[in-house]
Amino acid sequence: MILTERFRGGWLLGAAVAFLSGCGAEEVVDRPKVYPVVGVVMHDNKPVEGATVMFVPQGHSNAAAAITDANGEFKLQTFAENDGAVPGNYKVTVRKIKIGAQADSGRDDAPVGAGGETWLLPKKYGDAGTTDLTATVSESGENKVTLKLTGAAGGAVGGPPANFKGNG
């Protein structure tokens, strides 16, 4: 089976938003109001296509997420496609990863299987505990965010060492 980065990113985005926002029928009535949020991700002054952007809430419980397009642009979603985000403060994570044989071969169309992962952006931006990116979503005014990433792709952010083999 061949899995592309876009498919994996879309699946992860949907799962993350569903998990962090909740999906029960009773929540539809009690949803907080969201406001449009648009932005762009730049790495070393170049737009980043196919990155997953997560707005991790600080002081409330509704995360928002998006995937960047060919121009590095995104529109956040919390409950429905491109609906925006709940007002408040957020830590922002950005990640773009190739997994398995895709990482090992350098080919986007390689089958996913055994193999490592390759971080295509600096790892520090991919974790809410290490990112220095923040954003505030407002009820009034334009919510436009420019996320400027710098540094080499990859790098350590906790977790097991790169050569960790597990218990097997």
C-alpha positions, 0 to 999 in steps of 0.5 A: 500500500502506498501512503502519501504525505498529504494523505497521512497529514489529512488523516492526522489533522482530522484525528487531531481536531476530532480528538481535541475538539470532541465530536458528540452531538451535544457539543454542536449546540454548545460550541464556542464561536470561532473566528477565521484565521489564515496564515503562512508558514515560511522556512528560511524565507521559503513557503512550506507546502504540506506542513501540519499546523496545530494551534494548541490552546492555552487556557481553553480546550479547543485546538485548531489545525490546518495543512499548508498549500503550495504557497505555504498558506493555511486556513485553520479549522476547529469544528468544520473545514476552514471555520477558524479558531476559538478566541484565545492564546495558543502555542503553535506547532508546525511539522512536516515528516516523511515516514518509513521507506519514503524517508529512507529512499527520498521518494514521496511515492515509496511504500510505507514500511520499516524505516525511520522518519525524516523531519523536513523542518526543525523539530523544535517547532513540532512539539508544544513543549519546545516551540517558541511560536505563539498566536492570539486569536481575536474576536475583532480584527483580522487574524492573520499569522506569519510563522517564520521557521529558521534552522536546519531540518531535524534535530532532537526534541526529547523522546527516544534516541534516533538509534532506539530499537525498542524491546524486540 
